[in-house]
Amino acid sequence: MSLVPAGATTRLLGALAAVLALVLAGCGGGGDEQGSGGSAPAPGFPVTIPHAFGQTTVPTKPTRVVTVGYNDADFALALGTVPVGVRDFIGAFDETTRPWAQQALNGARPEMVGGNEIDIEKVASLQPDLILGVYSYMDRATYDRLSQIAPTVADPVENVAAPWQEQTRITARALGVPERGEQVVGDVERRFADARTANPQFAGKNIAVALVASGEYNLLGRDDARTQVFTGLGLGVQETTETLSTEQLGRLDQQGVAVLGVPPQVALSNPLFANLGAVRANRVAFLGDEASPVAGALGFSSPLSLPYALDQITPELARVYGTT
């Protein structure tokens, strides 16, 4: 997927203009949060962060953060930073309404900086001093262009989603709040531990996480961020995501089944799915269509959305595994 928008020449000029504005603003030395000197870095800075395309040095504590990853906004919010620009989450769920983030946003409405593609000109116009794309799937060319605007942190491994704990720690280091990052990770991990303790029946059980889209059944693996809630609860999920043919739908017949993307009546209209042993035994959890907040929470898989997802999903999974 190309992330270089049309009108590249115009956008590059816009980006260079933004860089020049940042440089001139820095030379002015007035009004920053470091005091009248403006030159001494904040405690803990500079910090250097490795990623898929090398490493990035953040020279001082950022004050204008743009998130170009699909879920990076939530991680910044969880660590006390409201981005000035965010990337559209993509899909049917309206992320501007996500209930788990409203308190942290406190009424703020960050500007959109793209959806399927990153709008580099828009990023530049916001004059960021840090660009976060830890879950962006950006390519090298896009990283190089963004790096001309501001220090840019890309995915840790190209085209691979980092676990939410790792993404939290990377974001915390870039924002200069590593201790807060550890606290956030610890708090959410305790939520998972409490849920596992309250539901010992999950231990040693497996689950088929089925995403139904455009009539196709996708069996999600640990390589998909949406399965992190289930593995965090101690349930076994296969390693790799696969699209199942009609003849393969029997692979969904595991100790428990979770269905995402469609309402129950749509999934059950497929007779092969409806006749699975797990379905006939009522061991299936229907977790909402693609526009539902639960689907959005699983997609974000952030320190803010995971506790929300736990509250919504755990009672239904307790019912499923209570019948095994």
C-alpha positions in Angstrom: 0.0 0.0 0.0 1.5 3.3 -1.0 1.4 6.0 1.7 2.6 8.8 -0.6 -0.4 10.9 -1.4 -1.1 12.6 -4.8 0.4 16.0 -5.3 3.7 15.0 -3.7 5.6 18.1 -4.8 3.1 20.4 -3.2 3.0 18.4 0.0 6.8 18.2 0.2 7.0 22.0 0.0 4.4 22.2 2.8 6.5 19.9 4.9 9.7 21.8 4.3 7.9 25.1 5.1 6.7 23.6 8.4 10.3 22.4 9.2 11.6 26.0 8.5 8.9 27.4 10.8 9.9 25.0 13.6 13.6 26.0 13.2 12.8 29.7 13.3 10.5 29.2 16.3 13.3 27.4 18.1 15.7 30.2 17.4 13.3 32.7 18.9 13.6 31.0 22.3 10.4 32.5 23.7 7.3 30.9 25.3 8.6 27.3 25.5 8.0 25.2 28.7 11.7 24.9 29.5 12.1 28.3 30.9 13.7 31.5 29.5 16.9 29.8 28.4 15.0 27.4 26.1 18.2 25.4 25.3 18.6 23.0 28.1 16.8 19.7 27.5 14.2 18.5 30.0 15.3 15.8 32.5 15.5 12.4 30.9 16.2 13.9 27.4 17.5 13.3 24.9 16.2 9.8 24.5 17.0 7.4 21.6 14.4 4.8 20.6 15.1 2.0 18.1 12.5 0.9 15.6 12.2 -0.8 12.2 14.1 1.8 10.3 16.9 2.5 12.7 16.6 4.7 15.7 15.2 8.1 16.5 16.5 10.7 19.1 13.9 12.8 20.8 16.0 15.9 21.9 13.6 17.3 24.5 10.2 16.8 26.0 7.6 17.1 23.2 4.7 19.4 23.5 3.0 19.0 20.1 2.5 15.3 19.4 1.0 13.9 16.2 0.1 10.2 16.2 0.1 8.6 12.8 -0.5 5.0 14.0 -4.0 3.6 14.0 -4.3 3.3 17.8 -1.3 5.5 18.9 -3.6 8.3 20.1 -4.9 6.1 22.9 -1.4 5.3 24.2 -0.5 9.0 24.3 -3.8 9.8 26.1 -3.1 7.0 28.7 0.2 8.7 29.4 -1.2 12.2 29.9 -0.6 13.7 26.4 -3.4 14.9 24.2 -2.2 14.7 20.5 -2.8 17.7 18.3 -3.3 15.3 15.3 -4.4 11.7 15.0 -4.9 9.1 12.3 -8.4 7.8 11.5 -8.9 4.4 13.0 -10.5 3.2 9.7 -13.7 1.1 9.6 -17.3 1.4 10.7 -16.6 2.3 14.3 -16.6 6.0 15.1 -13.6 6.4 17.2 -14.4 10.0 18.1 -17.2 8.6 20.4 -15.1 5.9 22.0 -16.2 5.9 25.7 -12.9 4.8 27.2 -11.0 7.9 25.9 -13.5 10.7 26.6 -12.2 11.6 30.0 -8.6 11.7 28.8 -9.5 13.8 25.8 -11.4 16.3 28.1 -13.3 17.8 25.2 -10.3 18.1 22.9 -10.8 17.2 19.2 -7.4 16.5 17.6 -7.3 17.0 13.9 -7.2 14.1 11.5 -4.0 13.4 9.6 -5.2 10.7 7.2 -6.8 7.3 7.2 -5.7 4.6 4.7 -2.8 6.9 3.9 -1.0 9.4 6.1 -1.5 13.0 5.0 2.0 14.2 5.3 1.1 17.8 4.4 -1.4 17.9 7.2 1.1 16.5 9.6 3.5 19.2 8.7 0.9 21.9 9.0 0.4 21.0 12.7 4.1 21.7 13.4 4.7 18.7 15.7 7.8 18.1 17.7 7.2 14.4 17.9 5.4 12.0 15.5 4.3 8.6 16.9 3.7 5.7 14.5 4.3 2.7 16.7 1.3 0.9 15.2 1.3 2.6 11.8 2.6 0.0 9.3 4.4 2.9 7.6 7.0 2.1 5.0 10.5 3.4 4.8 9.7 6.2 2.3 6.9 7.5 4.5 9.2 7.4 7.5 11.9 9.3 5.7 9.4 12.1 4.8 7.9 12.3 8.2 11.4 12.5 9.7 12.0 15.7 7.8 9.2 17.2 9.8 9.9 16.0 13.3 11.5 13.1 15.2 9.4 10.1 14.2 9.1 6.8 16.0 8.0 4.0 13.7 6.8 0.4 14.3 9.4 -1.7 16.3 9.3 -4.3 13.6 8.0 -3.5 10.1 4.5 -4.8 9.4 4.2 -6.5 12.9 2.0 -5.3 15.7 3.8 -4.8 19.0 2.1 -6.2 22.2 0.3 -3.4 24.0 2.8 -3.5 26.9 5.7 -2.9 24.5 3.8 -0.1 22.7 3.0 1.6 26.0 6.7 1.5 27.1 7.9 2.8 23.8 5.4 5.7 23.8 6.3 6.5 27.5 10.0 6.7 26.7 9.3 9.0 23.7 7.1 11.3 25.9 9.6 11.3 28.7 7.4 9.5 31.2 8.9 6.0 31.5 7.8 5.6 35.1 4.2 6.4 34.3 4.4 3.9 31.5 5.4 1.2 33.9 2.5 2.2 36.2 0.0 2.1 33.3 1.2 -1.4 32.3 1.1 -2.6 35.8 -2.5 -1.3 36.4 -3.9 -3.0 33.3 -2.0 -6.2 33.9 -3.6 -6.3 37.4 -7.0 -6.0 35.8 -6.2 -9.0 33.7 -4.9 -10.9 36.7 -8.0 -10.2 38.7 -10.2 -11.4 35.8 -8.2 -14.6 35.5 -8.5 -15.2 39.3 -12.2 -14.6 39.2 -12.5 -17.1 36.2 -10.3 -20.1 36.9 -12.3 -22.0 34.3 -10.4 -20.1 31.5 -7.1 -21.8 32.4 -6.0 -24.3 29.8 -8.9 -23.6 27.5 -8.7 -22.5 23.9 -10.8 -20.2 21.9 -11.5 -19.6 18.2 -11.7 -15.8 17.5 -13.7 -15.4 14.3 -13.8 -12.1 12.5 -16.6 -12.2 9.9 -16.2 -9.6 7.1 -17.8 -9.5 3.6 -19.1 -13.1 4.2 -15.6 -14.5 4.9 -14.6 -16.1 8.2 -11.2 -15.1 9.4 -9.7 -17.1 12.3 -7.6 -14.5 14.2 -4.2 -15.4 15.6 -1.9 -14.0 18.1 -0.5 -11.8 15.3 -3.7 -9.8 15.4 -3.9 -7.1 18.1 -7.6 -8.0 18.7 -6.7 -11.3 20.3 -4.8 -9.7 23.2 -7.8 -9.6 25.4 -8.3 -13.3 25.1 -4.7 -14.3 25.6 -4.6 -11.8 28.6 -7.4 -13.8 30.1 -5.4 -17.0 29.8 -7.2 -18.4 26.8 -5.3 -20.2 24.0 -5.3 -18.6 20.6 -3.6 -19.9 17.5 -0.4 -18.2 16.3 -1.3 -16.9 12.8 -4.4 -15.4 11.3 -6.0 -17.3 8.5 -9.0 -16.8 6.2 -11.1 -20.0 6.2 -12.6 -21.5 3.2 -16.1 -23.0 3.5 -14.6 -26.4 3.9 -12.5 -25.2 6.8 -15.2 -23.7 9.0 -15.0 -26.8 11.2 -11.7 -25.4 12.6 -13.8 -22.9 14.5 -15.3 -25.8 16.6 -13.1 -25.3 19.7 -13.8 -25.2 23.4 -15.1 -21.6 22.9 -15.9 -19.4 20.0 -15.9 -15.6 19.9 -17.5 -13.9 16.8 -16.7 -10.3 15.8 -17.9 -8.2 12.9 -21.6 -9.3 12.5 -24.7 -9.8 14.7 -25.7 -13.3 15.7 -28.4 -13.7 13.0 -25.9 -13.1 10.3 -23.4 -15.6 11.6 -26.1 -18.2 12.2 -27.5 -17.8 8.7 -24.5 -19.9 7.6 -25.6 -23.5 8.2 -22.1 -24.8 8.4 -21.4 -22.3 11.3 -24.7 -22.9 12.9 -24.1 -26.7 13.0 -20.7 -26.5 14.8 -20.7 -28.4 18.0 -19.7 -25.3 20.0 -22.5 -23.3 18.5 -25.1 -26.0 19.2 -23.8 -26.2 22.8 -24.2 -22.5 23.2 -20.4 -22.0 23.7 -20.2 -19.0 21.4 -19.9 -15.4 22.4 -21.2 -12.8 19.9 -19.3 -9.7 20.6 -20.8 -7.1 18.3 -20.7 -5.9 14.7 -17.8 -3.9 13.3 -19.4 -0.6 14.3 -19.8 -1.6 18.0 -17.7 -0.1 20.8 -16.6 -3.6 21.8 -15.2 -4.1 18.3 -13.5 -0.7 18.5 -12.0 -1.5 21.9 -10.5 -4.7 20.7 -9.2 -2.9 17.6 -7.5 -0.2 19.7 -6.1 -2.8 22.2 -4.7 0.1 24.3 -4.3 0.7 28.0 -7.5 2.7 27.9 -9.6 0.3 25.8 -8.5 -3.0 27.2 -10.1 -2.5 30.6 -13.3 -1.4 28.8 -13.2 -4.6 26.7 -12.6 -6.7 29.7 -15.7 -5.4 31.4 -17.8 -6.0 28.4 -16.4 -9.4 27.3 -15.5 -11.3 30.5 -19.1 -12.0 31.7 -20.0 -13.5 28.3 -16.8 -15.6 28.2 -17.6 -16.8 31.7 -20.9 -18.0 30.5 -19.3 -19.8 27.5 -16.7 -21.6 29.6 -19.2 -22.3 32.4 -20.9 -24.7 30.0 -17.9 -26.7 28.9 
